[in-house]
Amino acid sequence: MPGSGTTLSPADQSRIIEMAWEDRTPFEAITALYGLPESQVIALMRASLKPRAFRNWRQRVSGRPTKHGSLRDPSISRGYCKTQYKVRSK
């Protein structure tokens, strides 16, 4: 990843990108799991996404209360919607 000094596996990069796109996953959760602050997540997204997708993502997350712990309602303690991860039957 550009400028981070940390080498992430492709699987970790993919998961970070997925978490960054999720509306209810705060940047603080990514920092806690992977040690990447918001600025490095933004750099990873810029390097990994096409320019238009990156602009759409930045517009989507800028100022979104659920993406920033300091803006989040303190009564919300989970990082995802209860129905987000459904058990798939085979």
C-alpha positions in Angstrom: 0.0 0.0 0.0 1.4 3.4 -0.9 3.1 5.2 2.0 1.9 2.9 4.7 5.0 0.9 5.4 2.7 -2.1 6.2 2.4 -5.0 3.8 -1.2 -6.3 3.7 -2.1 -9.6 2.0 -4.5 -9.4 -0.9 -7.2 -11.0 1.3 -6.7 -8.3 4.0 -6.8 -5.5 1.4 -10.0 -7.0 0.0 -11.6 -7.1 3.4 -10.6 -3.6 4.3 -12.1 -2.3 1.0 -15.3 -4.3 1.8 -15.4 -2.8 5.3 -14.8 0.7 4.0 -17.8 0.3 1.6 -20.1 -0.9 4.4 -22.2 1.9 5.8 -22.3 0.7 9.4 -18.6 -0.2 9.8 -16.7 2.7 11.3 -13.2 3.6 10.4 -12.3 2.9 14.0 -13.2 -0.8 13.5 -10.8 -1.0 10.6 -8.1 0.7 12.7 -8.6 -1.7 15.5 -8.5 -4.8 13.3 -5.8 -3.8 10.8 -4.0 -0.9 12.4 -4.8 1.4 9.4 -6.0 4.9 10.3 -8.7 6.6 8.2 -6.1 8.4 6.1 -4.4 5.1 5.1 -7.8 3.5 4.3 -8.5 6.5 2.0 -5.1 6.0 0.4 -5.8 2.2 -0.1 -9.2 3.0 -1.6 -7.7 5.6 -4.0 -5.1 3.1 -5.1 -7.5 0.2 -5.5 -10.6 1.8 -7.0 -11.2 3.4 -10.4 -11.4 7.2 -10.1 -15.2 7.4 -10.5 -15.7 4.7 -7.9 -13.3 6.4 -5.5 -15.2 9.7 -5.9 -18.5 8.0 -5.3 -17.2 6.3 -2.2 -15.7 9.5 -0.7 -18.9 11.3 -1.3 -20.8 8.5 0.4 -18.7 8.3 3.5 -17.9 12.0 4.1 -19.6 13.1 7.2 -21.7 9.9 7.5 -22.3 9.4 11.2 -22.1 5.6 11.0 -18.6 5.7 9.5 -17.1 8.0 12.2 -17.1 7.0 15.8 -17.2 10.6 17.1 -20.3 11.3 15.0 -22.0 8.0 15.9 -24.9 7.7 18.3 -23.4 6.3 21.5 -26.3 3.7 21.8 -25.0 1.9 18.7 -22.5 -0.6 19.8 -22.4 -2.9 16.8 -20.6 -2.4 13.5 -23.2 -3.9 11.1 -26.9 -4.3 10.6 -28.5 -7.4 12.2 -29.7 -8.6 8.8 -26.5 -7.8 6.9 -24.9 -11.3 7.4 -27.5 -13.9 6.7 -26.9 -17.6 7.1 -26.9 -19.2 3.7 -28.5 -22.6 3.3 -26.8 -25.0 1.0 
